Amino acid sequence: VFSYTDYAVAPGNTYEYRHKSDPDAAAGVTVRCPAVPPPPADSAQFVSQGVPMTVTAGRPFVATVTMLNNGTTTWTDTTVHLGNNLNPGVWGSDAADLKFGASVSPGQQDSFSWSATAPAIPGTYSFQWTVRRGAAGWFTQSSPTSPLTVITVVQPNVPPTGTLATATC
């Protein structure tokens, strides 16, 4: 059994591998295979997401998205961010950072945790985030689109306490 991966040939082309195990043999084995594209330098795979299903209008809540670095470059807290490219401006901040000093090598995963803010108007909003490297752009896979329901919490009518001042006119 022989396994061989060639990243040097352009994707979509084929390569040819010829092998003669016996140098005195007249012919060997020729195999034609499609070329395998190299893995992307910047790539992320969604692992998990922790967000409440219902949030209060205008109030902060904690969100956590865990992504796997399945590219070939290391992520750091200063080079890679989680961004909201589906609904910019809806959740307060449109970016979340890795923990200070974090370094995520290819094959490792890490979590982005931040305080998001629910929209002021009740309704159902899509919550989806993607890893990005500065101006280089968005990575390959986003978190799934999760519907979050934003509600208004009505405070009960509580009578004031203490003494009321009276005035005479």
Accessible surface in RSA format (square Angstrom, percent):
REM  Atomic radii and reference values for relative SASA: ProtOr
REM  Chains: A
REM  Algorithm: Lee & Richards
REM  Probe-radius: 1.40
REM  Slices: 20
REM RES _ NUM      All-atoms   Total-Side   Main-Chain    Non-polar    All polar
REM                ABS   REL    ABS   REL    ABS   REL    ABS   REL    ABS   REL
RES VAL A   1   204.87 134.8 119.88 108.5  84.99 204.8 131.29 114.1  73.58 199.6
RES PHE A   2   132.32  66.2 102.22  63.3  30.10  78.3 104.15  63.1  28.17  80.6
RES SER A   3   102.43  86.6  72.88  97.3  29.55  68.1  45.03  95.9  57.40  80.4
RES TYR A   4   113.47  53.0  88.72  50.5  24.75  64.4  58.63  44.1  54.84  67.6
RES THR A   5    71.55  50.9  47.79  48.4  23.76  56.6  18.08  24.3  53.47  80.8
RES ASP A   6    23.05  16.1  20.95  20.8   2.11   5.0   2.19   5.2  20.87  20.8
RES TYR A   7   115.45  53.9  98.79  56.2  16.66  43.3  66.51  50.0  48.93  60.3
RES ALA A   8    97.13  89.3  55.10  85.0  42.03  95.6  65.79  92.6  31.34  83.0
RES VAL A   9    37.46  24.7  31.87  28.9   5.60  13.5  36.19  31.4   1.27   3.5
RES ALA A  10    56.42  51.9  45.44  70.1  10.98  25.0  51.53  72.6   4.89  13.0
RES PRO A  11    81.26  59.2  61.76  56.3  19.50  70.9  62.01  51.2  19.26 119.7
RES GLY A  12    79.73  98.3   0.00   N/A  79.73  98.3  42.57 116.8  37.15  83.2
RES ASN A  13    76.34  52.6  71.23  68.8   5.11  12.3  14.48  34.9  61.85  59.8
RES THR A  14    92.70  65.9  71.56  72.5  21.14  50.4  42.41  57.0  50.29  76.0
RES TYR A  15    29.24  13.7  22.38  12.7   6.86  17.9  19.43  14.6   9.81  12.1
RES GLU A  16    70.87  40.7  40.68  30.8  30.19  71.9  22.30  43.1  48.57  39.7
RES TYR A  17    59.85  27.9  57.81  32.9   2.05   5.3  48.29  36.3  11.56  14.2
RES ARG A  18   167.83  70.5 142.77  72.8  25.06  59.7  53.33  72.9 114.50  69.4
RES HIS A  19    84.22  46.0  79.80  55.5   4.42  11.3  60.41  62.3  23.81  27.7
RES LYS A  20   102.81  50.2  78.28  48.0  24.54  58.4  47.16  42.5  55.65  59.3
RES SER A  21   100.19  84.7  66.09  88.2  34.10  78.6  37.90  80.7  62.28  87.3
RES ASP A  22    73.46  51.5  70.52  70.2   2.94   7.0  26.14  61.5  47.32  47.2
RES PRO A  23   112.79  82.2  90.98  82.9  21.81  79.3  96.25  79.5  16.54 102.8
RES ASP A  24   135.29  94.8 102.63 102.2  32.66  77.2  33.16  78.0 102.13 101.9
RES ALA A  25    36.35  33.4  24.13  37.2  12.23  27.8  33.10  46.6   3.25   8.6
RES ALA A  26   111.22 102.3  67.09 103.5  44.12 100.4  78.33 110.3  32.89  87.1
RES ALA A  27    80.27  73.8  58.33  90.0  21.94  49.9  62.84  88.5  17.43  46.2
RES GLY A  28    39.67  48.9   0.00   N/A  39.67  48.9   9.97  27.4  29.70  66.5
RES VAL A  29    94.53  62.2  90.59  82.0   3.94   9.5  94.13  81.8   0.41   1.1
RES THR A  30    63.51  45.2  34.92  35.4  28.59  68.1  16.81  22.6  46.70  70.6
RES VAL A  31    62.69  41.3  59.21  53.6   3.49   8.4  62.50  54.3   0.19   0.5
RES ARG A  32   165.85  69.6 135.51  69.1  30.35  72.3  50.45  68.9 115.41  69.9
RES CYS A  33    36.83  27.9  35.58  39.7   1.26   2.9   7.21  18.3  29.62  31.9
RES PRO A  34   101.48  74.0  98.31  89.6   3.18  11.5  98.31  81.2   3.18  19.7
RES ALA A  35     9.75   9.0   0.00   0.0   9.75  22.2   0.00   0.0   9.75  25.8
RES VAL A  36    66.90  44.0  65.94  59.7   0.96   2.3  66.90  58.1   0.00   0.0
RES PRO A  37    75.43  55.0  69.06  63.0   6.37  23.1  69.06  57.0   6.37  39.6
RES PRO A  38    70.88  51.7  59.58  54.3  11.30  41.1  59.58  49.2  11.30  70.2
RES PRO A  39    65.55  47.8  49.38  45.0  16.17  58.8  55.51  45.8  10.04  62.4
RES PRO A  40    67.15  48.9  56.81  51.8  10.35  37.6  67.15  55.4   0.00   0.0
RES ALA A  41    52.22  48.0  43.70  67.4   8.52  19.4  43.87  61.8   8.35  22.1
RES ASP A  42    36.04  25.2  26.31  26.2   9.74  23.0  10.72  25.2  25.32  25.3
RES SER A  43     6.12   5.2   6.12   8.2   0.00   0.0   0.06   0.1   6.06   8.5
RES ALA A  44     1.05   1.0   0.00   0.0   1.05   2.4   0.00   0.0   1.05   2.8
RES GLN A  45    79.88  44.7  79.80  58.3   0.08   0.2   9.06  19.3  70.82  53.7
RES PHE A  46    49.99  25.0  38.54  23.9  11.46  29.8  38.54  23.4  11.46  32.8
RES VAL A  47    60.30  39.7  33.97  30.8  26.33  63.4  37.89  32.9  22.41  60.8
RES SER A  48    53.56  45.3  50.27  67.1   3.29   7.6  37.39  79.6  16.16  22.6
RES GLN A  49    42.26  23.6   8.97   6.6  33.29  79.3   7.69  16.4  34.57  26.2
RES GLY A  50    39.52  48.7   0.00   N/A  39.52  48.7  33.47  91.9   6.05  13.6
RES VAL A  51    33.93  22.3   9.02   8.2  24.91  60.0  12.45  10.8  21.48  58.3
RES PRO A  52    51.98  37.9  39.25  35.8  12.74  46.3  51.26  42.3   0.72   4.5
RES MET A  53   159.39  82.5 150.80  99.8   8.59  20.4 110.64  94.1  48.75  64.6
RES THR A  54    69.02  49.1  52.08  52.8  16.93  40.4  28.69  38.5  40.33  61.0
RES VAL A  55     8.67   5.7   2.09   1.9   6.58  15.9   8.67   7.5   0.00   0.0
RES THR A  56    42.07  29.9  38.27  38.8   3.80   9.1  16.62  22.3  25.45  38.5
RES ALA A  57    21.62  19.9   8.75  13.5  12.87  29.3   8.97  12.6  12.64  33.5
RES GLY A  58    38.45  47.4   0.00   N/A  38.45  47.4  18.58  51.0  19.86  44.5
RES ARG A  59   144.70  60.8 144.18  73.5   0.52   1.2  32.81  44.8 111.89  67.8
RES PRO A  60    86.19  62.8  67.36  61.4  18.83  68.4  67.51  55.7  18.69 116.1
RES PHE A  61    22.83  11.4  13.74   8.5   9.09  23.7  22.83  13.8   0.00   0.0
RES VAL A  62   105.38  69.3  93.25  84.4  12.13  29.2  93.25  81.0  12.13  32.9
RES ALA A  63     0.00   0.0   0.00   0.0   0.00   0.0   0.00   0.0   0.00   0.0
RES THR A  64    39.24  27.9  39.06  39.6   0.18   0.4  27.13  36.4  12.10  18.3
RES VAL A  65     0.01   0.0   0.00   0.0   0.01   0.0   0.01   0.0   0.00   0.0
RES THR A  66    14.87  10.6  14.70  14.9   0.17   0.4   7.24   9.7   7.63  11.5
RES MET A  67     0.00   0.0   0.00   0.0   0.00   0.0   0.00   0.0   0.00   0.0
RES LEU A  68    42.21  23.5  42.21  30.2   0.00   0.0  42.21  29.6   0.00   0.0
RES ASN A  69     0.00   0.0   0.00   0.0   0.00   0.0   0.00   0.0   0.00   0.0
RES ASN A  70    62.87  43.4  43.79  42.3  19.08  46.0  21.93  52.8  40.94  39.6
RES GLY A  71     7.01   8.6   0.00   N/A   7.01   8.6   0.00   0.0   7.01  15.7
RES THR A  72    74.20  52.8  50.13  50.8  24.06  57.3  41.85  56.2  32.35  48.9
RES THR A  73    48.67  34.6  44.35  45.0   4.32  10.3  48.67  65.4   0.00   0.0
RES THR A  74    57.13  40.6  44.04  44.6  13.09  31.2  24.31  32.7  32.82  49.6
RES TRP A  75     0.07   0.0   0.07   0.0   0.00   0.0   0.00   0.0   0.07   0.1
RES THR A  76    40.71  29.0  40.71  41.3   0.00   0.0  39.79  53.4   0.92   1.4
RES ASP A  77    24.18  16.9  17.67  17.6   6.51  15.4   2.01   4.7  22.18  22.1
RES THR A  78   108.82  77.4  82.64  83.8  26.19  62.4  70.18  94.3  38.65  58.4
RES THR A  79    51.25  36.5  44.65  45.3   6.61  15.7  49.44  66.4   1.81   2.7
RES VAL A  80     0.00   0.0   0.00   0.0   0.00   0.0   0.00   0.0   0.00   0.0
RES HIS A  81    49.86  27.3  49.86  34.7   0.00   0.0  33.02  34.0  16.84  19.6
RES LEU A  82     0.00   0.0   0.00   0.0   0.00   0.0   0.00   0.0   0.00   0.0
RES GLY A  83     2.91   3.6   0.00   N/A   2.91   3.6   2.91   8.0   0.00   0.0
RES ASN A  84     6.11   4.2   1.27   1.2   4.83  11.6   0.15   0.4   5.96   5.8
RES ASN A  85    63.78  44.0  38.14  36.9  25.64  61.7  10.05  24.2  53.72  51.9
RES LEU A  86    76.14  42.4  55.81  39.9  20.32  51.1  58.82  41.3  17.32  46.6
RES ASN A  87    38.81  26.8  35.19  34.0   3.62   8.7   5.09  12.3  33.72  32.6
RES PRO A  88    94.69  69.0  74.15  67.6  20.54  74.7  74.41  61.4  20.28 126.0
RES GLY A  89    51.04  62.9   0.00   N/A  51.04  62.9  27.25  74.8  23.79  53.3
RES VAL A  90    39.77  26.2  29.53  26.7  10.23  24.7  35.26  30.6   4.51  12.2
RES TRP A  91     0.63   0.3   0.58   0.3   0.05   0.1   0.18   0.1   0.45   0.7
RES GLY A  92    45.96  56.7   0.00   N/A  45.96  56.7  28.41  78.0  17.55  39.3
RES SER A  93    57.70  48.8  42.95  57.3  14.75  34.0  38.74  82.5  18.96  26.6
RES ASP A  94    54.55  38.2  43.86  43.7  10.69  25.3  23.27  54.8  31.28  31.2
RES ALA A  95    52.72  48.5  42.34  65.3  10.38  23.6  42.48  59.8  10.23  27.1
RES ALA A  96     3.93   3.6   0.00   0.0   3.93   8.9   3.93   5.5   0.00   0.0
RES ASP A  97    76.88  53.9  65.50  65.2  11.38  26.9  15.39  36.2  61.49  61.3
RES LEU A  98     6.49   3.6   0.00   0.0   6.49  16.3   0.03   0.0   6.47  17.4
RES LYS A  99   126.85  61.9 117.53  72.1   9.32  22.2 114.65 103.2  12.20  13.0
RES PHE A 100   200.15 100.1 169.22 104.8  30.92  80.5 171.79 104.2  28.36  81.2
RES GLY A 101    56.37  69.5   0.00   N/A  56.37  69.5  29.48  80.9  26.89  60.2
RES ALA A 102    16.55  15.2   4.32   6.7  12.23  27.8  15.12  21.3   1.43   3.8
RES SER A 103    71.40  60.3  47.47  63.4  23.93  55.1  31.78  67.7  39.62  55.5
RES VAL A 104     3.34   2.2   2.89   2.6   0.45   1.1   3.34   2.9   0.00   0.0
RES SER A 105    45.06  38.1  45.06  60.1   0.00   0.0  17.82  38.0  27.24  38.2
RES PRO A 106    59.89  43.6  40.13  36.6  19.75  71.8  40.62  33.5  19.26 119.7
RES GLY A 107    60.13  74.2   0.00   N/A  60.13  74.2  32.86  90.2  27.27  61.1
RES GLN A 108    94.01  52.6  89.07  65.1   4.95  11.8  30.93  65.8  63.09  47.8
RES GLN A 109   100.93  56.4  79.25  57.9  21.67  51.6  21.05  44.8  79.88  60.6
RES ASP A 110    26.20  18.4  21.97  21.9   4.23  10.0   7.51  17.7  18.69  18.6
RES SER A 111    31.27  26.4  29.05  38.8   2.22   5.1  12.16  25.9  19.11  26.8
RES PHE A 112     0.07   0.0   0.00   0.0   0.07   0.2   0.07   0.0   0.00   0.0
RES SER A 113    67.27  56.8  43.78  58.4  23.50  54.1  31.79  67.7  35.48  49.7
RES TRP A 114    28.98  11.6  17.24   8.3  11.74  27.6  28.94  15.4   0.04   0.1
RES SER A 115    71.94  60.8  50.03  66.8  21.91  50.5  38.39  81.8  33.55  47.0
RES ALA A 116     0.25   0.2   0.00   0.0   0.25   0.6   0.25   0.3   0.00   0.0
RES THR A 117    51.63  36.7  50.79  51.5   0.84   2.0  28.62  38.4  23.01  34.8
RES ALA A 118     3.19   2.9   0.00   0.0   3.19   7.2   0.00   0.0   3.19   8.4
RES PRO A 119    17.94  13.1  10.45   9.5   7.49  27.2  17.94  14.8   0.00   0.0
RES ALA A 120    83.36  76.6  59.05  91.1  24.32  55.3  60.37  85.0  22.99  60.9
RES ILE A 121   126.37  71.9 125.67  93.6   0.69   1.7 126.14  90.8   0.22   0.6
RES PRO A 122    66.36  48.4  51.40  46.9  14.96  54.4  51.65  42.6  14.71  91.4
RES GLY A 123    32.15  39.6   0.00   N/A  32.15  39.6  31.31  85.9   0.84   1.9
RES THR A 124    94.03  66.9  61.75  62.6  32.27  76.9  39.41  52.9  54.62  82.6
RES TYR A 125    53.53  25.0  47.82  27.2   5.72  14.9  40.96  30.8  12.57  15.5
RES SER A 126    40.20  34.0  35.69  47.6   4.51  10.4   3.82   8.1  36.38  51.0
RES PHE A 127     0.00   0.0   0.00   0.0   0.00   0.0   0.00   0.0   0.00   0.0
RES GLN A 128    34.05  19.0  33.18  24.2   0.88   2.1   0.00   0.0  34.05  25.8
RES TRP A 129     0.02   0.0   0.02   0.0   0.00   0.0   0.02   0.0   0.00   0.0
RES THR A 130     2.63   1.9   2.63   2.7   0.00   0.0   2.63   3.5   0.00   0.0
RES VAL A 131     0.00   0.0   0.00   0.0   0.00   0.0   0.00   0.0   0.00   0.0
RES ARG A 132    70.06  29.4  70.06  35.7   0.00   0.0  19.21  26.2  50.86  30.8
RES ARG A 133    51.34  21.6  50.81  25.9   0.53   1.3  33.42  45.7  17.92  10.9
RES GLY A 134    37.69  46.5   0.00   N/A  37.69  46.5  37.49 102.9   0.21   0.5
RES ALA A 135   109.02 100.2  69.01 106.5  40.01  91.0  74.81 105.3  34.21  90.6
RES ALA A 136    82.86  76.2  34.39  53.1  48.46 110.2  47.18  66.4  35.68  94.5
RES GLY A 137    18.96  23.4   0.00   N/A  18.96  23.4  16.92  46.4   2.04   4.6
RES TRP A 138   101.97  40.9  72.92  35.3  29.05  68.2  55.01  29.3  46.96  76.2
RES PHE A 139    14.70   7.4   1.65   1.0  13.04  33.9   4.38   2.7  10.32  29.5
RES THR A 140    98.00  69.7  58.80  59.6  39.20  93.4  63.07  84.7  34.93  52.8
RES GLN A 141    79.76  44.6  77.09  56.3   2.67   6.3  25.72  54.7  54.04  41.0
RES SER A 142    34.55  29.2  22.21  29.6  12.34  28.4   6.75  14.4  27.81  39.0
RES SER A 143     0.49   0.4   0.00   0.0   0.49   1.1   0.00   0.0   0.49   0.7
RES PRO A 144    66.43  48.4  56.24  51.3  10.19  37.0  66.24  54.7   0.19   1.2
RES THR A 145    72.72  51.7  48.14  48.8  24.57  58.6  34.48  46.3  38.24  57.8
RES SER A 146    24.14  20.4  22.82  30.5   1.32   3.0  11.78  25.1  12.36  17.3
RES PRO A 147    92.29  67.3  81.97  74.7  10.32  37.5  82.08  67.8  10.21  63.5
RES LEU A 148     1.64   0.9   1.64   1.2   0.00   0.0   1.64   1.2   0.00   0.0
RES THR A 149    56.11  39.9  56.11  56.9   0.00   0.0  32.42  43.5  23.69  35.8
RES VAL A 150     2.53   1.7   0.00   0.0   2.53   6.1   0.00   0.0   2.53   6.9
RES ILE A 151    69.84  39.7  67.69  50.4   2.14   5.2  69.84  50.3   0.00   0.0
RES THR A 152    85.54  60.8  63.88  64.8  21.67  51.6  57.72  77.5  27.83  42.1
RES VAL A 153    74.22  48.8  54.91  49.7  19.31  46.5  58.14  50.5  16.08  43.6
RES VAL A 154   128.62  84.6 104.27  94.4  24.35  58.7 108.16  94.0  20.47  55.5
RES GLN A 155   134.04  75.0 117.32  85.7  16.72  39.8  56.74 120.8  77.30  58.6
RES PRO A 156   101.71  74.1  82.06  74.8  19.64  71.4  93.47  77.2   8.23  51.2
RES ASN A 157   155.92 107.5 123.15 119.0  32.78  78.9  37.21  89.6 118.71 114.7
RES VAL A 158   108.70  71.5  85.41  77.3  23.29  56.1  86.31  75.0  22.38  60.7
RES PRO A 159   101.34  73.9  91.93  83.8   9.41  34.2  98.36  81.2   2.98  18.5
RES PRO A 160   112.98  82.3  82.58  75.3  30.40 110.5  94.13  77.7  18.85 117.1
RES THR A 161   135.89  96.6 103.36 104.8  32.52  77.5  75.27 101.1  60.62  91.6
RES GLY A 162    73.09  90.1   0.00   N/A  73.09  90.1  39.28 107.8  33.81  75.7
RES THR A 163   138.71  98.7 102.50 103.9  36.21  86.3  71.49  96.0  67.21 101.6
RES LEU A 164   142.64  79.4 127.20  91.0  15.44  38.8 128.25  90.1  14.40  38.7
RES ALA A 165   105.67  97.2  67.78 104.6  37.90  86.2  77.12 108.6  28.55  75.6
RES THR A 166   133.83  95.2 101.32 102.7  32.51  77.5  72.98  98.0  60.85  92.0
RES ALA A 167    95.95  88.2  59.84  92.4  36.11  82.1  65.62  92.4  30.33  80.4
RES THR A 168   140.63 100.0 104.58 106.0  36.05  85.9  72.81  97.8  67.82 102.5
RES CYS A 169   168.79 127.7  95.67 106.7  73.12 171.8  72.18 182.9  96.61 104.2
END  Absolute sums over single chains surface
CHAIN  1 A    10756.7       7989.1       2767.6       6561.3       4195.4
END  Absolute sums over all chains
TOTAL         10756.7       7989.1       2767.6       6561.3       4195.4
